[in-house]
Amino acid sequence: MRLPIRAATGAVATGLATVLLATTASAAPAPGDPGLGDPYYPGAGNGGYDVAHYDIRLTYQPDTDQLAGTTTILATTTQELSSLNLDFGLKVNSVRVNNQPARFAKDPDDFTELVVTPRRPLAKNQFVTVVVTYADVPSKVTIDGYQAWKKTPTGALAVDQPTIAEWWYPSNDHPTDKATFDISVEVPDDVSALSNGTLVRKTKQRKDWTRWNWRSTEPMATYLAFIAVGDYEVLQSETPSGQPFVTAYDPLLGPSLPAAKASIERSPEVVEFLEGYFGPYPFEAQGGIATTGLGFALENQTRSVYDAAFFRSGTNMSVVVHENAHQWFGDSVALGAWSDIWLNEGFATYAEFMWSEYAGEGTADELAQYVYELYPADDEFWQVLPGDPGPENQFHAAVYDRGALAAHALRKAVGDDAFFTILRTWLEKKKDSHGTIPEFVELAERISGQQLDEVFETWLFTAGKPAESPNGTPATARAAAVAQPESYPEIRFTHEQLAAGE
C-alpha cells in the first residue's frame, strides 16, 4: 500500500508507433513495446514476451549500500522481436541473450528502460534466456522523483508499491506478468537477508559472509518480490498445517517489539480464519517482518512487511488481517490494471470487518453503518471513486473504506451464500493470474442471478454519498447517532498509518 510512483514515460509514443508498424509489416521482427498501456502507468511493463522465472543472485554490502548481482530471466516471446525492453534503473555491466552477448542501452528518454538487442532476432513463441549482470548503489538512484530503496542503520529494504523491482533486479514490471522466483542474497554474517517463499538453504562460500537462498514456487507479481537485509531476530517454525512460518523482528522496534510479536505471530490463526471465507491459502509459506524505516505495510507474497508504527499503541490485528487477506486479493489474484485497485484494497479492508465480528468487537453490519455515517455528505471522501480513483488517489481512504462498504453492499444485495461463493469462485478461477473489475462484476451477476449495475455504480463509480447505507438504512444527521464498534479505533489507526506512508 503505497502511493503510485510510475507515470507514463516518453517511450510510450514510440511503443505505440511500433505496434502500428508491426501491424502493417508483421512478417518482420520488431522491437517489443516499452510499455503495456496500463491506464495509470502506460510505461510500466514491456511487450513482446512473458516471463516464467527470475533467478536473482546478489551480494550486498550494508556499510556502503553496494549491490552487485546477476539476474537470469526465463521467458517466452509473444511476437518476433528485434529487441526487447527490461524495466531497470541500476547500472548494467553486461547482457547475454541465449548465451550470446547482446547489445544493450538505456532509453535516452527513460533510463529505467533497458533496451536489449540480441545478436539474432527472436522468433515468436521462442524460449529465451536473458542474463543481466549489474552493480550500483540503489539508494543513489531516483526514479520519477522518488527513492523506493530504503537504506536502514543495518541494511536495506527493497519493499514498495506499485514498483520496487527497478531498484534491485531487471524485470517485466507489471502485475499481469507473474513468474516464479529464486532469490539468493549474500550478506555479512552479522545480518540476515530475508525474502519471499521458503528458505531452502544457507551457505558459506567465503569467510564472514553467508548466502541466504529463498524460493517462491507460486507465480508472483514483480512488486511483491522483496528483500530485507538487517540485524533481525529471525524465528523459524511451522504452521499447524505444516507450512514454513518465518518471522523476523528489528531490535530497533524497542518498546513496540512485544506488541509486534503478539500480532504477527498470530498470522497462522488469521490465515485459518480467512480460509473459511476465501478458500485454501494459495501459497507454500507464511510469515511476516516488523521493521523500522519503512513507513507503511505491504503484502509481500508469503511474508508481509510491517513498519514499527503499527504497533506503537499495542497489538494490532487489524493490519495483520489486512495484509494476510491480500495474499488472496492482490497476490494470488493480481490486478489486471492498477485502476482495478478496489479488488485489492476493498476486500482486504472488508476482511478487517469480518475479523472484528470473529473477535466479538463489532459486526460487519455495525462497522459498515458506522463508517457510512462517519463521513458527512459534503466530505471530499465521497468524491473519490474506488472503482477508478485515478493514480493520484489510488491509495486514498475512500479506496479502503468506501471500497469495504461496496463489498458489504454486494453482500447485502446477494446474501451471504452467494457473496462468499462469488469470492471463493473468483479466487479459484483467477488463482496465479490477474483480474479486472468488469470480470468480477460479470461473475457476481452470473452466480447471484441478479443484475447488479446499481450496486456497483452506486458504491464504486458515482461521486457523492449514497442515500442509504450498505445495510439499506437512510443517513442520519450525525455519526454520533450510531455507536462506535469496539474494533473501529484500531481499524482507523491502521488506515491512518497506511495513509501516513503516502
N, C-alpha and C positions, 0 to 999 in steps of 0.2 A: 504494500500500500504506500505508494509514493506519488508525488506529482509527476506528470509527464515531462520528459526532458528532450525527446526527439521530435523535431518538426520536419516538414518536408525539406528535402535537400535540393540543391541546384541540379543534381544529376537526374531528377525525375523527368524533366522535359526530354533529356537525352534518351532516357529509357522508353518514353512513350514513342519517340521517333523511331527507336529501334524496333518496337513492336510493329509499327506501321510498315517499316521496311521489311521485316520478316514476313509479314502477311503477304506482301506483294512479290517477294522473292524467297519463298520458303525453302527452296532447294539448297540455298547457300547457307553455310554456318554463319551465325550472327552472334554478337555479344549478348550475354544474359542481361536481363533488366536489372538495374541497380536499386530497384525498389519494388515492393509488392502492391503499392497503391492503397495501403491502409488509409481509411478516411481521415484518421487523426495524424498519422505519421507515414505519408506516402513513400518516404525514402527508407523506411525500415524493411529489413529483409532483402532478398535478392531473388530474381527469377532464373529459370533455366535448369535448376537441379533440386533434388530433395536429399537431405542429409539423413543417413541411417544411424551414424555413430560418431561420437567425438572421443578421441583418446588424447587427454591433456596431461602432459608430463612437465612439471615445473620445478624450479628451485627458487626459493625466496629467502632473502636476507632481511630480517626485520630492522636491523640497525641502519641500513642505507635505503630501504624500500626498493631494492633492486630485484626485479622479477625477470627470470630467463626461462625459456621453455620451448617445447615443440608440441604442436597440436597436429594430430593426424585426423583427417576428415574422410569418412567413407560415405560416398554419395552416389546417386544415380541421376544422369541427365534427363531432363524432360523435353529437350529440344537439341538440335545441332548447335554446338557452341564454338565460336571462335575465341571467346574469352568469358570469364565469369568473375563475379564480384564476391568479396567477403566483407563483412562488417567488422572493422578492427581499427583501433586508434593508436596502438603502440608501434614502435619501430621494428621493422621486419628485416631479418638478415638474409633469408633465402626461402624460396618456394619450389617444391617439386610436385609435378602432376604425373601420376602413373609412373613414378620412379625416374622421371627425366626432369632436369632443371627447367623451370618455367620463368618467363619474364614477368615482372610484377612492378606496379607503380601505384602510388596514391592518386586518386582522382583530384586534380587541382582545385575543383570546386567544393570538395568534401573529403578531408583527409581520412575520414573513417571508412571510406570506400576503397578497399584494396582490390585493384583490378589485376587479375591473373590471366596471363596469356600462355596456354600450353604450347609445346613445340609443334604439336599437330592438332587440328580441330577435333572436337569430341563429337561422336555420333549420338543421336537420340537413343535413350534407354541404355546408355553405356555406363557400366560401373566405373567409378573414378575414385582414386586415392589422391588426396591433396595433403602435403606435408609442409607446414609453415614453422620456421624457427624464428625466434624473436627475443629481444631483451630491451628493457626500458625501466623507467621509474614511474609507475602508474599514477602516483599522487601528483605528478607534474603535468598530467595530461588533462586538459579541459575540453569538453565536447559540448557544443551548443551553449557555452557559458556555464556549464555545470561540471562539478567534480564528484563522481559517484564512488570512486575508490576511496576508502576511508582508512587513513593511517591511524593506528592506535599506539598507546605507550609501549606495547609489547609485540605488536604485529600489524595486522591489517584486516579489513573486512571488504570482501567483494560481494556486497548484498545491496540490491536496489531494484526499482521497478519504474518504468517499463523496460529499461535496459541497463545491463551491467556488464554483459559479455565483452563489449568493446574495450574494456579496461584490462582484460586478462586472457581472453582467447578469441581467435577469429571464428566467425560463425555466420550462419544464415539467421539473422537475429529478428525473428518474428514468431509468435506463438503457434502459427499454423504449421511450422516445420519442426516437429518434435524429433528427438533422437535419444538413443541410449548413450550412457557416458561411462568412461573410466577416467577418474581424476586422481592424479598422483602428484603429491607435493612434498619436496624435500625441504626441511627446515632445521635449524639448530636444535639440539637435543633438549634445550630448556623451554621450548614452546611446543604447542600442538598445532596440527593442521587438520581442520575439520571440514567435512563436505557432505554431499548427499549420499543416500543409499547405505550400503554395507561396507564396513571396514574389513577388507579382505585380507590385509596383512600390513605389518610394519617392518621395514627392512633398514639395515645399516650398511651403507656401501663405503662410507669414509668416516673417519674419526670425528666425533662431536656433531654428527648430522644424522637425522632419521627421516626416512621417506614413508609418508602415510599414503596408502593406496585404497581408494574408495571406488565402489562400483554401483551404478544405477541401472537396473535391468529393465525397468519400465520406461517407455518414452517420456521425455521431459522437454518442456519449453526452455529456450536458451536463458531467459532472465531468471529462471528458477534454480539454475545451477549456481552454486556459491562456494566460496572458501572463506574460512575464518581462522586466522593464524594468531596465536597469542598464548599467554600464560593462563590457560584454562584448567580448571579441575574437571577431568573427564570421567564420567560414570558410564559403565557398560553393564547391561543386564539383558533379560528377555522379558517380553510382554507375556501375559497369560496365554496368548495364542502362539507363543514360541518365536516371535519375530525379534530380531536385534533391536534393542532400545538403548540409544546412545544420547546422553545429555551432557552439556558442558556449561560451566559457570565461571565467569570472570571474577577473580577475587576482588577487583575494584568495585563490585556491586556494594561492598561494605554492608551497612545495616539492611539493605534490601535483599541480600543473598538468601536468608532463610525463607522469605516470602516467595522469591523466585523459585526456589526448590519445591516449596509446598504447592506451588501452582503447576509448574512444568512436569514434575514427577507424576502428576495425575493424568498425563496425556493418554496413557492406555485406557483409563477409565472413560475419558472423553471419547476416544475412538470407538469403544464398545457401545457407548450411548448413541453416537451418530450412526453406527452401523444399523441400529434398529430402525432408522428412518431412511437412510441413504443407500443401504446395501453394503456388501463386503468392502472393507478397507482396500483401496486399489493398489497399494504398494508393498514392497518387501521389507521395509524397516520403518521404525518410528523414532521420535526423539525431539529435542529442542535445545536451543542455545540461548543463554542470557548473557548479554554483553553490555559494554558501555560505548559511548561514542557513535551509536547508530542513529538514535533519534526517532525510530519508528519500529514497527514489527513487520515481518514479511514471511509469507507462507512458503519458504523454500521447500521444494519437494522432499518429503520424508522427514524433514528436520527444520522446523520454523526457527527464526531468529528473532529475539525479543530484546528491546532496549531496557535498561535498568529502570527507567522512569515508570514503566507499567507496574512496578512492584514497590514503589516508594511509599504507598499508603497501606501496604499489606498484600495478602494473597490476591490474585486477580485471575479468576477462572474465565471471566468474560473473554479476555484476549486469547487465552489458550483454546477455548472453544472456537472462537472466530478463525484463528489460523489453522486449526485442525479441520474445520469444515471446508476450508479452501483446498485441502488435499483432494476432495471430491470436486468442488465447484471452483475451478481455476487451474488446478494442477492435473488431475486425471482428465477432466474435460476443460480444455483451454478455450480461450476466446477466438472466435473466427476473425474478429477485428477488435481494436481497442474501444470502439464505440459500443461494443456489447458488454461493457464493464458491469452492468447490472447483474448479469448472470454470475459474476464472481461475488461482488460485494453485497448485493441484496440478500442472497441465500446464506452467506457467511454470517451476516448480521442477524438474519432470522434464526439461525442456529443458536445464537445467544438467547433469543426469546424462548426457544424450546428448552434450553438448559435451565433457564430461570424457573420454568414450570417444573422440571425434573427435581430441582433443588428446593422447591417449595417457597420460592421467593417472588412469585408473581407469574400469572399465566400469560400465554401469548396474547389472549384476548385483552387482558389488562394492560400489557405493555403497548400493544398496538393502539388502544384507546388513549393511553396517556401521551404517547408520542404525537399522535394526531392532534390532541388538544394543546400540547405544549407550544406549538408554533402558531401564532395568530395569522389570520388570513393575509395580512399585509407584510408578512415576513418574507425576506428575499429567498428563504429556504424553499418556498413553493414555486419559485420561478425557474429553478433548475430541474431539468427533465432527466430522471435517472436512465431512461431508455436511450438517450442521446445527449449527454450533458455537455459535449464539446471538450476538447483537450484541456482547456483552461479550468474546467470544473470536473474533471474526470474522477477526482477523489474528494469531491465536495460532500459535506454531511448529508445532503439530500440523497446522494447515491447510496449511502449506507442506510439511513433511517427511513426515508421515503421508499427506498428500494425494499426494505423489510416490510413496510406497510403494503407495498404491491404484492409481495409474496403472501402476506396474510389475507389480502383481499381476494387473491386467487383461491386460497384455501377455503374461505368462507363461501365463495361462489360455487365451487365444485364439490365441497365436502371432503372430509378427511381421507376417506378411502381413495377417491380419485386423485386428490392432491398428492399423497405420498406415492401412489402408483405412477403419477406423472414424473415425480422426482427420480424414483428408482429406475424407471424406464429410460429417462433421459441419460442418466449416469451410466446405465448398462450399454445403451446403444452408442453413446459417444465416447466410451472409455478409450483412453490413449489417443484421442483425436481432439477435435475442436467443434464448437457450435456457435450459432448466432441466435439472436432474439427471435427473428421470424421463424426459425426452425423450432424453437422452444414453444412458441405460440401455436404453431401448427400441431405439434404433438399434444399440447394441453387440450386443444379443441377436439382432437381425434379421440383421446382417451376419455374425456369427460362427456363427449357427445353434445357439447354446448358451444354456442357461438360466443366468444369471449372478447370481442373487439372493445366493448365498453369498459371492461375491467382494465385491460392493458392500456387503452388510450387514456383513461382517467388517471391512472396511477403512474404511468411511465412517460407519457408523451403530451400531456396537457398542462400548461402553466396554470398556477392558481391552486388554492386549497379546495379539494373536493368537498361537495356539500355534505357528504356523510363520511363517517369513519369507515375503515375496512369492516367493522362489525355492523355497519348499517345504521349507526346512531348519528343524528344530526349534531353539528358542532355546538358546544356550549359557549357561554360568554367568556369563560376563562378556564385555564388549565387547573386551577385550584378546585374546580368542581369535581375533578377525578382524582382519586387517591393515588399517590405515587407508589408504584410497586417497590418492594424492598430491594430488588436487584438493580433498579434503574440507575442509582448513583454510580455503581461500578461500571455499568454499560456506558453511561455518559462519560465517565472518566476515561475509559478505554478509547472511546471515539475522539475525545479531546486530545489524547496523546497521539493518536493516528493523524489527526489534523495538524498537530504541532510539528510532526515530521515533514509536513509540506513546506 
